[in-house]
Amino acid sequence: MFTLILAESSLEIVPQELQSHPSVTSYCKRNKKKSSEILLDNSWHFAAMKGISNEIKRGRPDITHLSLLSICNTPLYQQNKIKVFVHTINNQVITLGEQVRLPKSYHRFQGIIEKLFKEQKIELLDKKLLEIENMTFEELINKINPKQLIGFSTEGKSSTFEESVKTISEDSCIVIGGFQKGHFDKKIKNKFNRIERLSDNSLETHVVLSRIIYEYEKTIFM
């Protein structure tokens, strides 16, 4: 079983300094929610987000949703051959349990993640599906203790999906950014054994994930 991390993912509750902004309060009024319990989403909170720290990496929970759907619907995940973590922009880590079936509807996913941030875990019949805890990327890597840590970024050395997958062993950990724009923070990048660029063009996270998993499945199922 190898490990996959979505790093610096654009997944967070609206920060306190933005909770009284008109775009946030009007959204909460329409949806009958508390501003301290909703996900930051630039589709609704764009005006509030202008000028906040690290703006280009924040407010895109849909990236995590699409990425997790790309993972959870694969034979690799369904047969428990991959372990998945979501590291957020605010140094929290979500651990995905085995054979979790996430909703395909974004709005239902949003509700589950908002509940997760509030209650710290989601369970069904005493089975832990999702759990969130405060944890830095470095602490997560120490916990996993992989043999090699591979990052995928346009800043890396040119490779292909086929070539890269050949080097991924069961005790490897691969890292893909869960944000819209920009590059990995230096503290994260410095942890990588190597960084690879899989395309001359910038590919969306869920596309990279789908192709990596497919190529890896070819090596073990075909």
C-alpha positions as CSV (number, residue, x, y, z in Angstrom):
1,M,0.0,0.0,0.0
2,F,1.5,3.4,-1.0
3,T,0.4,6.7,0.4
4,L,-1.0,9.8,-1.3
5,I,-1.1,13.3,0.2
6,L,-3.1,16.3,-1.1
7,A,-0.9,19.0,0.3
8,E,-1.8,22.6,1.2
9,S,-5.4,21.9,0.1
10,S,-7.7,24.8,-0.2
11,L,-10.0,23.6,2.5
12,E,-10.8,25.7,5.6
13,I,-13.6,27.3,7.6
14,V,-14.1,31.0,6.9
15,P,-11.4,32.7,9.1
16,Q,-12.6,34.9,12.0
17,E,-11.5,38.1,10.3
18,L,-13.8,37.5,7.4
19,Q,-16.9,36.2,9.2
20,S,-18.6,39.6,9.4
21,H,-17.9,40.6,5.8
22,P,-21.2,41.3,3.8
23,S,-20.5,38.5,1.2
24,V,-20.2,36.0,4.0
25,T,-23.1,37.1,6.2
26,S,-25.5,37.3,3.2
27,Y,-24.5,33.8,2.1
28,C,-25.1,32.5,5.7
29,K,-28.5,34.3,5.8
30,R,-29.6,32.7,2.5
31,N,-28.4,29.2,3.6
32,K,-29.3,29.5,7.3
33,K,-25.8,28.7,8.5
34,K,-23.3,30.3,10.9
35,S,-20.4,32.1,9.4
36,S,-18.0,30.3,11.9
37,E,-19.1,26.9,10.5
38,I,-18.9,27.3,6.7
39,L,-16.2,26.5,4.2
40,L,-14.3,29.4,2.6
41,D,-15.3,29.4,-1.0
42,N,-14.3,32.0,-3.5
43,S,-17.4,31.3,-5.6
44,W,-19.4,33.0,-2.8
45,H,-16.8,34.9,-0.8
46,F,-14.6,36.4,-3.5
47,A,-15.1,40.0,-2.3
48,A,-14.2,39.0,1.3
49,M,-11.1,37.2,0.2
50,K,-9.5,40.0,-1.8
51,G,-6.1,40.8,-0.3
52,I,-6.0,38.0,2.3
53,S,-2.8,36.2,3.0
54,N,-1.9,33.5,0.4
55,E,-5.1,34.3,-1.5
56,I,-4.3,32.2,-4.6
57,K,-4.1,29.0,-2.6
58,R,-7.4,29.5,-0.7
59,G,-11.1,29.2,-1.1
60,R,-11.3,26.2,-3.5
61,P,-12.8,23.3,-1.6
62,D,-14.1,21.9,-4.9
63,I,-10.5,20.9,-5.8
64,T,-10.5,18.5,-2.8
65,H,-13.9,17.2,-3.7
66,L,-13.0,16.4,-7.3
67,S,-9.6,14.9,-6.2
68,L,-11.1,12.6,-3.6
69,L,-13.8,11.4,-6.1
70,S,-11.0,10.6,-8.6
71,I,-9.4,8.5,-5.9
72,C,-12.3,6.8,-4.1
73,N,-13.9,5.4,-7.3
74,T,-10.9,3.5,-8.3
75,P,-10.1,-0.2,-7.8
76,L,-6.8,0.8,-6.1
77,Y,-8.7,2.5,-3.3
78,Q,-11.6,0.1,-3.2
79,Q,-9.2,-2.7,-2.7
80,N,-7.3,-0.9,0.1
81,K,-4.1,-0.5,-1.8
82,I,-3.7,3.2,-1.2
83,K,-3.8,5.4,1.9
84,V,-5.1,8.9,1.5
85,F,-4.5,12.1,3.6
86,V,-5.6,15.7,2.9
87,H,-3.2,18.2,4.4
88,T,-4.8,21.7,4.5
89,I,-3.5,25.2,4.0
90,N,-3.9,25.7,7.8
91,N,-1.9,22.6,8.8
92,Q,-4.7,20.3,9.6
93,V,-4.8,16.7,8.3
94,I,-7.9,14.7,7.2
95,T,-7.4,11.0,7.3
96,L,-9.6,9.1,4.9
97,G,-10.8,5.7,6.1
98,E,-11.2,2.5,4.1
99,Q,-13.8,2.2,1.3
100,V,-15.4,5.6,2.0
101,R,-18.0,6.6,-0.5
102,L,-18.1,10.4,-0.8
103,P,-21.1,12.1,-2.3
104,K,-20.8,13.2,-5.9
105,S,-22.9,16.3,-5.2
106,Y,-20.6,19.2,-4.1
107,H,-23.3,20.6,-1.8
108,R,-23.5,17.3,0.1
109,F,-19.7,17.1,0.2
110,Q,-19.6,20.6,1.6
111,G,-22.1,19.7,4.4
112,I,-20.0,16.6,5.4
113,I,-16.8,18.6,5.5
114,E,-18.3,21.4,7.5
115,K,-19.6,18.8,9.9
116,L,-16.1,17.3,10.0
117,F,-14.5,20.6,11.0
118,K,-17.1,21.0,13.7
119,E,-17.1,17.5,15.2
120,Q,-13.5,16.3,14.2
121,K,-14.7,13.0,12.9
122,I,-17.4,11.3,10.8
123,E,-18.4,7.8,11.7
124,L,-21.0,5.3,10.4
125,L,-21.8,2.2,12.5
126,D,-18.7,2.7,14.6
127,K,-16.6,2.8,11.4
128,K,-14.4,5.9,11.2
129,L,-14.8,7.4,7.7
130,L,-13.1,10.8,8.1
131,E,-11.0,12.3,10.9
132,I,-9.4,15.7,11.1
133,E,-6.6,16.8,13.5
134,N,-4.1,19.6,13.8
135,M,-0.9,18.4,12.2
136,T,1.9,20.0,10.1
137,F,3.1,18.4,6.9
138,E,6.4,17.5,8.6
139,E,4.5,15.8,11.4
140,L,2.4,13.8,8.9
141,I,5.5,12.7,7.0
142,N,7.1,11.6,10.3
143,K,3.9,9.6,11.1
144,I,3.9,7.9,7.7
145,N,7.7,7.4,7.6
146,P,7.8,6.6,3.8
147,K,10.9,5.1,2.1
148,Q,10.7,7.9,-0.5
149,L,8.7,11.1,-0.8
150,I,7.8,12.2,-4.4
151,G,6.3,15.6,-5.2
152,F,4.6,16.5,-8.5
153,S,5.0,20.0,-9.6
154,T,5.7,22.1,-12.8
155,E,8.9,23.1,-11.0
156,G,10.2,19.5,-11.1
157,K,12.3,17.4,-13.4
158,S,10.6,16.4,-16.6
159,S,9.1,12.9,-16.6
160,T,6.0,11.0,-17.8
161,F,3.2,9.3,-16.0
162,E,4.4,5.9,-17.2
163,E,8.1,6.5,-16.1
164,S,7.2,8.0,-12.8
165,V,4.9,5.1,-11.7
166,K,7.7,2.6,-12.3
167,T,9.5,4.2,-9.4
168,I,6.6,4.1,-6.9
169,S,6.9,1.2,-4.5
170,E,4.4,0.2,-1.8
171,D,6.3,2.2,0.9
172,S,6.4,5.4,-1.2
173,C,4.5,8.5,-0.6
174,I,3.4,10.8,-3.4
175,V,2.4,14.4,-2.9
176,I,0.2,16.6,-5.1
177,G,-0.9,20.1,-4.4
178,G,-4.6,20.6,-3.5
179,F,-4.6,24.3,-4.5
180,Q,-5.5,26.2,-7.7
181,K,-2.3,28.2,-8.4
182,G,1.3,28.6,-7.1
183,H,3.8,26.2,-5.9
184,F,4.5,24.1,-2.8
185,D,5.7,26.0,0.3
186,K,9.5,25.7,0.7
187,K,9.1,23.8,4.0
188,I,7.2,21.1,2.1
189,K,9.3,21.1,-1.0
190,N,12.5,20.6,1.0
191,K,11.1,17.3,2.3
192,F,10.8,15.7,-1.1
193,N,13.4,13.2,-2.3
194,R,12.6,14.3,-5.8
195,I,10.1,16.5,-7.7
196,E,8.8,15.6,-11.1
197,R,7.0,17.5,-13.8
198,L,4.5,15.2,-15.6
199,S,3.5,17.7,-18.3
200,D,4.7,20.8,-20.0
201,N,1.2,22.3,-19.2
202,S,-0.3,22.8,-15.8
203,L,-2.8,20.0,-15.2
204,E,-5.6,20.1,-12.7
205,T,-5.1,18.1,-9.6
206,H,-7.8,15.5,-10.3
207,V,-6.5,14.9,-13.8
208,V,-3.0,14.2,-12.4
209,L,-4.4,11.9,-9.8
210,S,-6.6,9.9,-12.2
211,R,-3.7,9.3,-14.6
212,I,-1.2,8.3,-11.9
213,I,-3.6,5.9,-10.3
214,Y,-4.5,4.4,-13.7
215,E,-0.9,3.9,-14.6
216,Y,-0.1,2.4,-11.2
217,E,-3.1,0.0,-11.4
218,K,-1.7,-1.2,-14.8
219,T,1.4,-2.4,-13.0
220,I,-0.5,-4.4,-10.3
221,F,-3.8,-5.5,-11.8
222,M,-2.9,-6.1,-15.5
